[in-house]
Amino acid sequence: MAAIAETFGTPFMPWQRQVVDVALEQDGDRLAYRDVAVSVPRQSGKTTLIFAVLVHRMLSAPGQRLSYTAQTRLAGRSKLFDTWWPKVRRSPLAELFTLSRATGAEALRSTNGGILSLLSTEESAGRGETYDLSVLDECWALDAAAEQAVRPAMVTRKSAQIWCCSTAGTPRSAYWRSKVDAGRALAESGLSGGMAYFEWSAPDDVEPGDPATWRACMPALGRTVDEQTVAADMAAMPPAEFCRAYLNQWYDESNVGWAVISRDVWMAAQI
């Protein structure tokens, strides 16, 4: 998978390599993890990782069927047509793939019979299909119906996987928050089965404007992102949105706007 990413001109960063090294572990004749969840700040290289995962699966065996779901079908079309397909077309792998642009039947096809289809977010979207790999992207904007659309379609596939990927969401992101909470609980318990969970985020009690905070939770900093840009964006963005996008922090709506001293600390200090 790392070789595929390099073929597309986007070599894996260490965090991406860590994810795939674990997510593709084998347990006998099947993949060790049926579920993979990845929580990272924005602009960390999530899109690059996802595309390498998809292409690798299509080329790994004949006739692989894959699905990709974004926050909207339009966003999924844009990702496939404007971001991923140009990479394929310029790569040494170009002859192995074709693109179908028909509305409602958008798909990337490989010469060995693999198909990557775009799915809508409705629960009925995957009915009647069978999938070997399903990727749910921008999960902060999805609900459980997106997963319910694909999980039953994978039950007969021994090494099927569902990948859920996103940055932290808002208080309305109940589905993604449940995945994050489950992943954190699994990690804290020390158990290694079920879900492979990966998270890069800042603790709630750190100083958001400290470059040391950024370096601790932004895996692309110093590689594809620089500190000067982060500092400029922090000055221009609402505090809560900066912390969500760049520090991958969840926030309480009641605390929005308390940029320097948190609301709880301020209220506790009143006489």
C-alpha positions in Angstrom: 0.0 0.0 0.0 2.9 2.4 0.7 4.3 1.6 -2.7 1.0 2.5 -4.3 0.9 5.9 -2.5 4.5 6.5 -3.7 3.4 5.7 -7.2 0.8 8.4 -7.0 3.5 10.9 -5.9 2.3 11.1 -2.3 4.6 8.9 -0.2 3.2 7.9 3.2 4.0 10.0 6.2 4.9 8.0 9.4 1.4 8.2 10.8 -0.1 6.9 7.6 2.3 4.0 7.5 1.5 3.2 11.1 -2.2 3.0 10.3 -1.8 0.6 7.4 0.8 -1.6 9.1 -1.7 -2.3 11.9 -4.9 -2.2 9.8 -3.7 -4.9 7.4 -2.4 -7.3 10.0 -3.4 -10.9 9.3 -5.1 -13.4 11.6 -4.6 -16.7 9.8 -6.2 -16.4 6.4 -8.2 -13.2 7.1 -7.6 -9.6 8.2 -7.3 -9.2 11.9 -9.6 -6.2 12.1 -13.0 -5.9 10.5 -13.4 -2.2 11.6 -10.8 0.5 11.3 -11.4 4.1 12.6 -9.1 7.0 12.0 -9.5 10.4 13.7 -7.0 13.1 12.6 -6.9 16.8 12.3 -7.8 18.3 8.9 -5.2 18.4 6.2 -3.2 15.6 7.7 -3.3 13.4 4.6 -6.5 11.5 5.2 -7.5 11.6 1.6 -4.2 10.3 0.4 -4.4 7.4 2.9 -8.0 6.5 1.9 -7.2 6.4 -1.8 -4.2 4.2 -1.3 -6.4 1.9 0.8 -9.0 1.7 -2.0 -6.5 1.2 -4.9 -4.6 -1.4 -2.9 -7.7 -3.4 -2.2 -8.9 -3.2 -5.9 -5.5 -4.6 -7.1 -5.0 -7.2 -4.3 -7.4 -9.7 -5.8 -9.7 -10.0 -8.8 -13.3 -8.8 -8.6 -13.1 -6.8 -5.4 -16.2 -4.6 -4.8 -15.7 -1.4 -2.8 -17.8 1.6 -1.8 -17.0 5.1 -0.8 -19.3 7.4 1.2 -18.7 11.1 1.9 -20.8 13.6 3.7 -22.8 14.1 0.5 -22.8 12.3 -2.9 -21.6 15.5 -4.5 -18.6 15.6 -2.2 -17.9 12.0 -3.1 -18.1 12.7 -6.9 -15.7 15.7 -6.4 -13.2 13.5 -4.6 -13.3 10.8 -7.2 -13.3 13.0 -10.3 -11.2 16.0 -9.3 -8.8 14.5 -6.7 -8.3 10.8 -7.2 -8.8 10.2 -10.9 -6.2 12.8 -12.0 -3.6 11.0 -9.8 -4.5 7.7 -11.5 -4.3 9.2 -15.0 -0.8 10.6 -14.4 0.5 7.4 -12.7 2.1 4.2 -14.1 -1.1 2.5 -13.0 -3.2 4.5 -15.5 -3.7 1.5 -17.9 -5.2 -0.6 -15.1 -8.2 1.7 -14.5 -11.2 3.3 -16.2 -13.7 5.9 -14.9 -17.5 5.8 -15.3 -19.0 9.3 -15.0 -22.7 8.5 -15.5 -24.8 10.2 -12.9 -25.9 7.7 -10.3 -23.4 5.1 -11.6 -20.1 6.8 -10.9 -17.4 4.2 -10.5 -13.7 3.5 -10.8 -13.0 0.1 -12.4 -9.9 -1.9 -12.6 -8.9 -4.3 -15.3 -9.1 -7.3 -12.9 -12.8 -6.7 -12.4 -12.7 -4.5 -9.3 -15.3 -1.7 -8.9 -15.3 1.3 -6.6 -18.8 2.8 -6.3 -20.0 5.9 -4.7 -22.8 5.5 -2.2 -25.4 7.9 -0.8 -25.8 8.2 3.0 -29.3 6.6 3.1 -29.7 3.2 4.8 -31.1 1.7 1.6 -28.1 2.7 -0.5 -26.3 -0.6 -0.3 -29.2 -2.9 -0.6 -28.7 -5.9 -3.0 -24.9 -5.3 -3.2 -21.9 -7.1 -1.7 -18.8 -5.3 -0.6 -15.2 -6.3 0.3 -14.3 -2.8 1.6 -16.4 0.2 2.5 -15.0 3.6 3.4 -17.1 6.1 5.3 -15.4 9.5 5.1 -16.1 12.8 7.0 -18.0 10.7 9.5 -18.7 13.8 11.6 -21.4 14.6 9.1 -22.8 11.1 8.8 -25.3 9.2 10.9 -25.6 5.5 11.7 -27.7 4.9 8.5 -24.5 5.2 6.4 -22.9 2.2 8.2 -26.2 0.3 8.2 -26.2 0.6 4.4 -22.9 -1.3 4.0 -22.3 -3.6 7.0 -25.0 -6.2 6.0 -23.5 -6.2 2.5 -20.2 -7.4 3.8 -21.4 -10.3 6.0 -20.4 -13.0 3.5 -16.9 -11.6 2.9 -14.3 -13.2 5.2 -11.8 -10.3 5.1 -14.2 -7.4 4.6 -13.4 -4.1 6.3 -15.2 -0.9 7.1 -13.0 2.2 7.4 -14.5 5.2 9.3 -12.4 8.4 9.0 -13.0 11.9 10.2 -11.9 14.9 12.1 -13.7 15.7 15.4 -17.3 16.8 15.0 -19.9 19.1 16.5 -22.3 18.2 19.3 -24.6 16.9 16.6 -22.1 14.3 15.4 -23.5 11.5 17.5 -22.5 8.7 15.2 -18.9 9.7 14.9 -18.7 10.5 18.6 -19.9 7.0 19.4 -17.0 5.6 17.3 -14.5 7.8 19.0 -15.7 6.8 22.5 -15.7 3.1 21.6 -12.2 3.4 20.2 -10.8 5.2 23.2 -12.4 2.7 25.5 -10.9 -0.2 23.6 -7.5 1.4 23.7 -7.7 2.1 27.4 -8.8 -1.4 28.1 -5.7 -2.8 26.4 -7.8 -5.2 24.2 -6.5 -5.6 20.7 -9.4 -7.2 18.9 -12.5 -5.9 17.1 -11.6 -2.4 16.0 -8.2 -0.9 15.0 -8.5 2.6 16.4 -6.2 5.5 15.6 -6.4 9.1 17.0 -4.2 12.2 16.8 -5.7 14.9 19.0 -4.9 17.5 21.7 -6.1 17.0 25.3 -8.8 19.4 26.3 -6.6 21.2 28.9 -3.7 22.3 26.7 -3.0 25.8 25.4 -4.3 25.8 21.8 -1.9 28.6 20.7 1.2 26.8 21.8 3.3 25.3 18.9 4.2 22.5 21.2 0.5 21.6 21.3 0.4 21.6 17.5 3.5 19.4 17.2 2.0 16.8 19.6 -1.2 16.3 17.8 -0.8 17.3 14.1 1.0 14.4 12.3 1.5 16.4 9.1 3.1 19.4 10.8 6.6 20.1 9.5 5.8 17.9 6.4 2.9 19.2 4.4 1.8 21.9 7.0 4.0 24.6 8.5 3.6 26.5 11.8 3.3 29.9 10.2 0.2 28.8 8.4 -1.3 27.3 11.5 -0.6 30.5 13.4 -2.2 32.6 10.7 -5.3 30.4 10.6 -5.7 30.5 14.4 -5.8 34.3 14.3 -8.5 34.2 11.5 -10.7 31.4 12.7 -13.3 31.1 15.5 -11.6 29.4 18.5 -13.9 26.4 18.6 -13.5 25.8 14.9 -9.7 26.1 15.0 -9.6 23.6 17.9 -11.9 21.2 16.0 -10.1 21.4 12.6 -6.5 21.7 13.7 -6.3 20.1 17.2 -9.0 17.5 16.5 -10.8 18.5 19.7 -14.5 18.1 20.5 -16.1 21.1 22.0 -19.1 22.0 24.1 -21.3 24.6 22.5 -21.7 26.3 25.9 -17.9 26.9 25.8 -17.7 28.4 22.3 -16.2 31.9 22.3 -14.1 31.4 25.5 -10.8 31.6 23.7 -8.2 32.4 26.4 -9.8 31.3 29.7 -12.3 28.5 29.5 -15.9 29.2 30.7 -15.6 26.6 33.6 -12.5 28.2 34.9 -13.9 31.7 34.7 -17.1 30.8 36.4 -15.3 28.9 39.2 -13.2 32.0 39.9 -16.2 34.3 40.6 -16.7 35.6 44.1 
